[in-house]
């Protein structure tokens, strides 16, 4: 439908969630594009990240929720509107969390993050707190002491609201564990040992999905943390699970060998399996829109559209441009926005 080529390569790792509009993100800022034409509209400049992204999404310090992008400034959270500068807002942080703040994400109602305080004369180590702030009135919903080295993970996509669940990764004496909290109160519900340093975590309706330590998938009961089931590679198989996509009771599991499988949270049996025309890595994040699963591959591989109910491959989109990055995806009600390196395309959404 249109193609936009930017002045430098995209860095989608800066975002903890996907935008719902065409947005070209670089280390310098966010370039908003007109959904109809791809023409540049508003440029939001951002402070450069203080450290490399790696697998730590919170290092980007950029959270998008609805029509705003949230960043931190001294004692404040700034919410800049993606289309209307008059709708920008500034949220004053409560005194309890006015120190160095790293935002983890937003569930549409509250912003979650971690505040780091410099040690006082009587403290030997810095203090650390996890917190939640309601966007509308800057109310501190909760603040909870957190172990040094604990970091909140971005809230799972979906309409969880402030009564949902938020998880964090905690490292103690060289061991990694998962901490699951009530998102409304900050109260710790349960902890569980983490395998593979908890490279990722996906929260569904009934289960929390984490690596199993063998390259496979492990499902923990959302209420108690008890293990529900595991899905390790079978004898003779060689694959590693990527972060799964949860949607209702469905779980879509991409694997680094280029296979995607669909499951339910009730058990590990596959509803369908599809081998894609490319391999995947940890940067490949599928997206579900209107019962179609879009799976991004490496720059030369393209993007696949898959019927989420049957696993039937609908189409594969590729361009002729060279690149070294994987494709990144976003969507609104009309288009799929797919890009890699310095190019972003607007594509019609697939129909089942």
C-alpha positions as CSV (number, residue, x, y, z in Angstrom):
1,X,0.0,0.0,0.0
2,X,3.0,2.3,0.7
3,X,6.6,2.0,1.7
4,X,8.6,4.4,4.0
5,X,12.4,4.4,4.1
6,X,14.0,6.1,7.1
7,X,17.3,7.9,7.5
8,X,18.7,5.2,9.8
9,X,17.9,1.6,10.8
10,X,15.0,0.9,13.1
11,X,15.5,-0.2,16.7
12,X,12.2,-1.7,17.7
13,X,13.9,-3.1,20.8
14,X,13.3,0.4,22.3
15,X,9.6,-0.4,22.7
16,X,8.2,-2.7,25.4
17,X,4.9,-3.1,23.4
18,X,3.8,-2.8,19.9
19,X,2.1,0.4,18.7
20,X,-1.3,0.4,17.1
21,X,-0.3,2.7,14.2
22,X,2.7,3.1,11.8
23,X,5.7,4.2,13.8
24,X,9.3,4.3,12.8
25,X,11.5,4.0,15.9
26,X,15.2,4.6,16.0
27,X,17.8,5.3,18.7
28,X,16.9,9.1,18.3
29,X,13.2,9.0,18.6
30,X,9.8,8.0,17.1
31,X,8.7,9.1,13.7
32,X,4.9,9.0,13.3
33,X,3.6,8.2,9.9
34,X,0.3,8.9,8.2
35,X,-1.6,5.5,8.1
36,X,-3.0,6.4,4.6
37,X,0.1,7.6,2.9
38,X,3.1,6.8,5.0
39,X,4.1,10.5,5.0
40,X,5.9,11.7,8.2
41,X,3.7,13.5,10.6
42,X,5.1,14.0,14.2
43,X,8.6,13.3,15.4
44,X,9.1,12.5,19.1
45,X,12.7,12.8,20.1
46,X,13.9,10.6,22.9
47,X,17.0,10.5,25.0
48,X,19.3,7.8,23.8
49,X,19.3,4.6,25.8
50,X,21.8,4.4,28.5
51,X,22.9,0.8,27.8
52,X,22.6,-1.8,25.2
53,X,19.2,-3.4,24.8
54,X,20.1,-7.1,24.8
55,X,17.2,-9.2,26.0
56,X,16.3,-6.5,28.6
57,X,13.2,-4.7,27.3
58,X,13.2,-2.3,30.2
59,X,16.6,-1.0,29.2
60,X,14.7,0.9,26.4
61,X,12.7,3.0,28.9
62,X,10.0,3.6,26.3
63,X,6.5,2.4,26.9
64,X,3.6,2.8,24.5
65,X,0.0,2.4,25.7
66,X,-2.9,3.5,23.6
67,X,-2.2,6.9,22.1
68,X,0.7,7.8,24.2
69,X,4.4,7.1,24.6
70,X,5.7,7.3,28.2
71,X,9.2,8.2,29.2
72,X,10.7,9.4,32.5
73,X,12.2,12.7,33.5
74,X,13.4,14.0,36.9
75,X,10.5,13.3,39.3
76,X,8.0,12.8,36.5
77,X,6.6,10.5,33.9
78,X,5.9,12.2,30.6
79,X,3.1,11.0,28.3
80,X,3.4,12.4,24.9
81,X,0.4,11.9,22.5
82,X,1.3,10.1,19.3
83,X,-0.9,12.4,17.2
84,X,-2.0,15.5,19.1
85,X,0.7,17.6,20.9
86,X,-2.1,19.4,22.8
87,X,-2.9,16.1,24.5
88,X,0.6,15.6,26.0
89,X,0.6,15.1,29.8
90,X,3.0,15.0,32.7
91,X,2.5,12.7,35.7
92,X,4.3,13.7,38.9
93,X,5.8,10.8,40.6
94,X,4.9,10.3,44.2
95,X,7.7,11.0,46.7
96,X,8.1,7.3,47.4
97,X,9.4,6.7,43.9
98,X,11.0,9.9,42.7
99,X,14.5,8.4,42.4
100,X,16.0,6.8,39.2
101,X,13.0,5.1,37.6
102,X,12.9,2.4,34.9
103,X,9.5,1.8,33.4
104,X,8.4,-1.8,32.7
105,X,5.1,-1.2,30.9
106,X,1.5,-0.2,31.1
107,X,-1.7,-2.2,31.1
108,X,-3.8,0.8,29.9
109,X,-4.7,2.0,33.4
110,X,-1.4,1.9,35.4
111,X,2.3,2.3,34.7
112,X,4.6,-0.2,36.3
113,X,8.2,0.2,37.1
114,X,11.2,0.0,39.4
115,X,12.7,2.9,41.4
116,X,16.3,2.8,42.4
117,X,17.4,5.0,45.4
118,X,21.0,5.9,46.1
119,X,22.3,4.5,49.4
120,X,22.1,6.8,52.4
121,X,24.8,7.2,55.0
122,X,23.4,4.2,56.9
123,X,22.8,2.0,53.9
124,X,25.4,-0.3,52.4
125,X,23.5,-0.9,49.2
126,X,21.0,1.0,47.1
127,X,17.3,0.5,47.9
128,X,15.0,-0.7,45.2
129,X,11.2,-0.6,44.9
130,X,8.6,-1.9,42.5
131,X,5.6,0.4,42.0
132,X,2.4,1.1,40.1
133,X,1.1,4.6,39.3
134,X,-2.4,5.3,38.0
135,X,-2.1,7.4,34.8
136,X,-5.2,9.5,35.2
137,X,-4.5,11.2,38.5
138,X,-0.8,10.2,39.4
139,X,-2.0,8.1,42.3
140,X,0.5,5.7,43.7
141,X,-1.4,2.4,43.6
142,X,1.3,0.5,45.5
143,X,5.0,0.5,46.2
144,X,6.8,-2.7,47.3
145,X,10.4,-3.3,48.4
146,X,12.2,-5.3,45.8
147,X,15.4,-7.2,46.1
148,X,18.4,-5.7,44.4
149,X,18.6,-7.2,41.0
150,X,14.8,-7.8,40.7
151,X,13.2,-6.2,37.6
152,X,9.6,-6.1,36.6
153,X,8.7,-7.5,33.2
154,X,6.4,-5.8,30.8
155,X,2.7,-6.6,31.5
156,X,1.4,-9.2,29.0
157,X,-0.6,-7.7,26.2
158,X,-4.4,-7.8,26.6
159,X,-7.1,-6.2,28.6
160,X,-5.9,-7.4,32.0
161,X,-6.6,-4.1,33.7
162,X,-5.3,-3.1,37.1
163,X,-6.5,-6.4,38.7
164,X,-4.4,-8.6,36.6
165,X,-0.9,-10.1,37.1
166,X,2.6,-8.7,36.7
167,X,5.8,-10.7,37.0
168,X,9.4,-10.0,37.7
169,X,12.7,-11.7,37.6
170,X,14.8,-11.9,40.8
171,X,18.4,-13.1,41.1
172,X,19.6,-14.3,44.5
173,X,23.0,-15.8,45.1
174,X,23.4,-16.6,41.4
175,X,20.0,-18.3,41.1
176,X,17.1,-16.9,39.1
177,X,13.5,-17.1,40.2
178,X,10.2,-15.9,38.9
179,X,8.1,-13.6,41.2
180,X,4.4,-13.2,40.4
181,X,2.6,-10.2,41.9
182,X,-1.0,-9.0,42.0
183,X,-1.0,-6.0,39.7
184,X,-3.6,-4.1,41.8
185,X,-1.8,-4.3,45.2
186,X,1.8,-5.4,44.4
187,X,1.4,-8.3,46.8
188,X,3.6,-11.3,46.0
189,X,1.5,-14.3,45.1
190,X,4.2,-16.9,44.6
191,X,7.7,-17.5,43.4
192,X,9.2,-20.3,41.3
193,X,12.7,-21.3,40.3
194,X,13.7,-20.1,36.9
195,X,15.5,-22.0,34.2
196,X,17.7,-20.6,31.5
197,X,17.9,-17.4,33.5
198,X,14.2,-16.8,32.6
199,X,14.9,-15.4,29.2
200,X,11.2,-14.7,28.8
201,X,7.8,-15.1,30.5
202,X,4.3,-15.0,28.9
203,X,1.2,-14.7,31.1
204,X,-2.0,-16.3,29.8
205,X,-5.5,-16.7,31.3
206,X,-4.7,-19.6,33.5
207,X,-0.9,-20.2,33.2
208,X,2.4,-18.5,33.2
209,X,4.7,-19.8,30.4
210,X,8.5,-19.9,31.0
211,X,11.5,-21.9,29.6
212,X,11.7,-25.4,31.0
213,X,15.5,-25.7,31.1
214,X,15.8,-28.1,28.1
215,X,14.9,-25.6,25.4
216,X,11.2,-26.3,25.7
217,X,8.1,-24.7,27.4
218,X,6.9,-25.0,31.0
219,X,3.4,-23.9,32.1
220,X,2.8,-22.9,35.7
221,X,-0.6,-22.4,37.3
222,X,-1.3,-18.6,37.4
223,X,-2.9,-18.8,40.9
224,X,-0.4,-21.1,42.7
225,X,2.7,-21.4,40.6
226,X,2.4,-25.2,40.5
227,X,3.7,-26.9,37.4
228,X,0.8,-27.8,35.0
229,X,2.8,-29.3,32.2
230,X,6.0,-29.2,30.2
231,X,6.8,-29.5,26.5
232,X,10.4,-30.4,26.0
233,X,12.1,-31.3,22.7
234,X,11.4,-35.0,21.9
235,X,14.2,-37.5,21.5
236,X,16.1,-36.6,18.3
237,X,14.6,-33.1,18.1
238,X,16.8,-30.1,18.2
239,X,14.9,-26.8,18.8
240,X,14.6,-24.0,21.4
241,X,11.3,-22.3,22.3
242,X,10.9,-18.6,21.6
243,X,8.6,-16.4,23.7
244,X,5.1,-17.8,23.1
245,X,2.1,-15.7,22.2
246,X,-0.9,-16.2,24.4
247,X,-4.4,-15.2,23.3
248,X,-7.3,-16.2,25.5
249,X,-6.8,-20.0,26.1
250,X,-4.6,-20.3,23.0
251,X,-0.8,-20.6,23.1
252,X,1.2,-20.1,19.9
253,X,4.8,-21.4,20.3
254,X,7.5,-20.3,17.8
255,X,10.7,-22.3,17.8
256,X,14.1,-21.4,16.5
257,X,14.0,-24.2,13.9
258,X,11.3,-22.4,12.0
259,X,8.3,-24.4,13.3
260,X,5.2,-22.8,15.0
261,X,2.8,-24.9,17.0
262,X,-0.6,-24.1,18.5
263,X,-1.7,-25.4,21.9
264,X,-4.2,-24.6,24.6
265,X,-3.3,-23.8,28.2
266,X,-4.9,-27.1,29.2
267,X,-2.0,-29.2,28.0
268,X,1.0,-29.6,25.7
269,X,-0.6,-31.5,22.8
270,X,-0.4,-29.5,19.6
271,X,-3.5,-28.5,17.7
272,X,-1.5,-27.9,14.6
273,X,2.1,-27.5,13.5
274,X,3.6,-25.5,10.6
275,X,7.1,-25.3,9.3
276,X,7.8,-21.8,8.1
277,X,10.1,-21.0,5.1
278,X,12.7,-19.5,7.4
279,X,14.3,-19.9,10.8
280,X,13.5,-17.8,13.9
281,X,15.4,-16.3,16.8
282,X,14.6,-14.5,20.0
283,X,13.8,-11.2,18.1
284,X,10.9,-12.8,16.2
285,X,7.7,-11.8,17.9
286,X,4.5,-13.1,16.3
287,X,1.3,-11.0,16.3
288,X,-2.4,-12.1,16.2
289,X,-4.9,-9.9,14.4
290,X,-8.4,-11.0,13.4
291,X,-7.7,-14.7,13.8
292,X,-4.5,-14.5,11.6
293,X,-1.1,-15.1,13.1
294,X,1.7,-13.0,11.6
295,X,5.2,-14.5,12.1
296,X,8.2,-12.3,11.3
297,X,11.4,-13.9,10.1
298,X,14.9,-12.6,9.3
299,X,15.2,-9.8,6.7
300,X,15.6,-12.1,3.8
301,X,12.9,-14.5,5.0
302,X,9.9,-12.2,5.2
303,X,6.6,-12.3,7.1
304,X,4.2,-15.2,7.1
305,X,0.4,-14.9,7.6
306,X,-1.1,-18.1,9.1
307,X,-4.7,-19.1,9.8
308,X,-4.6,-19.2,13.6
309,X,-7.4,-21.9,13.8
310,X,-5.9,-24.4,11.3
311,X,-2.2,-23.5,10.8
312,X,-2.7,-23.0,7.1
313,X,-0.1,-20.7,5.5
314,X,-2.0,-17.9,3.9
315,X,0.8,-15.9,2.3
316,X,4.5,-14.9,2.7
317,X,5.6,-11.3,2.1
318,X,9.2,-10.5,1.1
319,X,10.9,-7.5,-0.3
320,X,14.0,-7.2,-2.4
321,X,16.0,-5.1,0.1
322,X,19.0,-6.5,1.9
323,X,19.1,-6.4,5.7
324,X,20.5,-7.9,8.8
325,X,17.5,-7.4,11.3
326,X,14.4,-9.5,11.7
327,X,11.0,-8.0,10.7
328,X,9.1,-6.1,13.3
329,X,5.3,-5.8,13.2
330,X,2.5,-3.5,14.2
331,X,-1.2,-3.2,13.2
332,X,-4.3,-1.1,13.3
333,X,-7.8,-2.0,12.2
334,X,-6.9,-1.7,8.5
335,X,-3.2,-2.5,7.9
336,X,-0.3,-4.6,9.0
337,X,2.9,-2.5,9.3
338,X,5.9,-4.6,8.7
339,X,9.5,-3.4,8.5
340,X,13.2,-4.3,8.9
341,X,16.4,-2.3,8.9
342,X,15.5,1.1,7.3
343,X,12.2,0.2,5.6
344,X,8.6,0.0,6.7
345,X,5.7,-1.3,4.5
346,X,2.0,-1.0,4.9
347,X,0.3,-4.3,3.9
348,X,-3.4,-5.2,3.7
349,X,-4.5,-7.5,6.6
350,X,-4.9,-11.1,5.6
351,X,-8.4,-12.7,5.5
352,X,-9.0,-16.3,6.6
